[in-house]
Amino acid sequence: QVQIVESGGGLVQPGGSLRLSCFVSGSISDDYVMGWYRQAPRKQRESVAQITSINTTNYDASLKDRFTISRGNDKNTVSLQMNSLKPEDTAVYFCFYFSRGLTTWGRGTQVTVSS
């Protein structure tokens, strides 16, 4: 079982940047997928980006040019660098960990893009 803690959300002006971090503790497998989803008000949760234990990455096509997902040197941390943020990026961003058929979610971190 793992636990997830996200950090790095906040308020940023349009065109600005934020870096989200996700720390996973507990029993971490050697074969997993970690990443981020987001959910805007009155919308469904949508995939943002994910990275595997062998550093294969996948992005939502509309975000790939502005967002970058990466792992730390250990396997416990995943970050999401978000650049050129737009008001439509405003959402709660959730980190997830998937392994052996089970998905664990973090509580989410709020990102608000507004002037």
C-alpha positions in Angstrom: 0.0 0.0 0.0 1.2 3.5 -0.8 0.4 7.0 0.3 0.6 10.0 -2.0 1.2 13.7 -1.1 1.0 16.4 -3.7 2.5 19.9 -3.4 3.2 22.9 -5.5 -0.2 24.2 -6.5 -1.2 27.8 -6.1 -2.3 31.0 -7.9 -0.4 32.1 -10.9 -1.0 34.7 -13.6 -1.6 33.7 -17.2 1.7 32.9 -18.9 3.3 31.9 -15.7 4.7 28.6 -14.5 4.2 26.2 -11.7 5.9 23.0 -10.7 3.9 20.3 -9.0 5.5 17.5 -7.0 4.1 14.1 -6.0 5.8 12.1 -3.3 4.8 8.4 -2.9 5.6 6.5 0.2 5.1 2.9 1.2 5.7 -0.3 -0.7 6.6 0.8 -4.2 6.8 -1.7 -7.0 9.5 -1.9 -9.6 6.8 -1.8 -12.3 4.4 1.1 -12.1 2.9 4.1 -13.7 2.7 7.5 -12.0 1.2 10.7 -13.3 -1.3 13.4 -13.1 -4.9 14.0 -13.8 -6.9 17.2 -13.4 -10.4 18.1 -12.7 -11.9 21.6 -13.5 -15.1 22.7 -11.9 -18.1 21.0 -13.5 -15.9 18.9 -15.7 -14.8 15.3 -15.7 -11.3 14.3 -14.5 -8.9 14.2 -17.4 -5.5 12.8 -17.9 -2.6 15.2 -18.0 0.6 13.2 -18.2 2.1 9.9 -16.9 5.5 8.3 -16.6 6.4 4.7 -16.2 9.0 3.0 -14.0 11.2 2.8 -17.1 10.7 6.5 -17.9 8.3 6.2 -20.8 6.1 9.3 -20.8 2.7 10.0 -22.2 0.9 13.3 -22.4 -2.5 14.7 -23.3 -1.8 15.9 -26.9 -3.1 19.4 -26.1 -0.7 19.9 -23.2 2.5 18.3 -24.4 4.1 21.5 -25.6 3.7 23.2 -22.2 3.8 20.5 -19.6 6.7 18.2 -18.7 6.6 15.2 -16.4 9.7 13.8 -14.8 10.9 11.5 -12.1 13.3 12.2 -9.3 16.5 10.2 -8.9 14.6 8.0 -6.5 11.4 6.3 -7.6 9.3 8.1 -5.0 8.9 11.5 -6.6 7.3 12.7 -9.8 7.1 16.3 -10.9 5.0 18.2 -13.4 6.5 21.3 -14.8 3.7 23.5 -16.2 4.7 26.5 -18.4 2.7 29.2 -20.3 -0.3 28.5 -18.1 -3.7 29.5 -19.2 -6.9 30.2 -17.3 -8.3 27.0 -18.7 -5.6 25.1 -16.9 -7.3 26.0 -13.6 -8.2 22.7 -11.9 -7.4 20.5 -9.0 -4.5 18.3 -10.0 -4.4 14.8 -8.7 -1.3 12.6 -8.6 -1.8 8.8 -9.1 0.2 5.7 -8.7 -0.8 2.5 -10.6 0.7 -0.9 -10.1 -0.6 -4.5 -10.2 -4.1 -3.5 -11.1 -4.5 -0.9 -8.3 -4.6 2.8 -8.5 -4.0 5.1 -5.6 -4.8 8.8 -5.7 -3.6 11.8 -3.9 -6.0 14.3 -2.4 -5.1 16.9 -5.1 -3.6 20.3 -5.3 -5.4 23.4 -6.5 -3.9 25.3 -9.5 -5.6 28.6 -10.3 -4.5 30.6 -13.3 -5.9 34.1 -13.1 -4.9 37.7 -13.4 
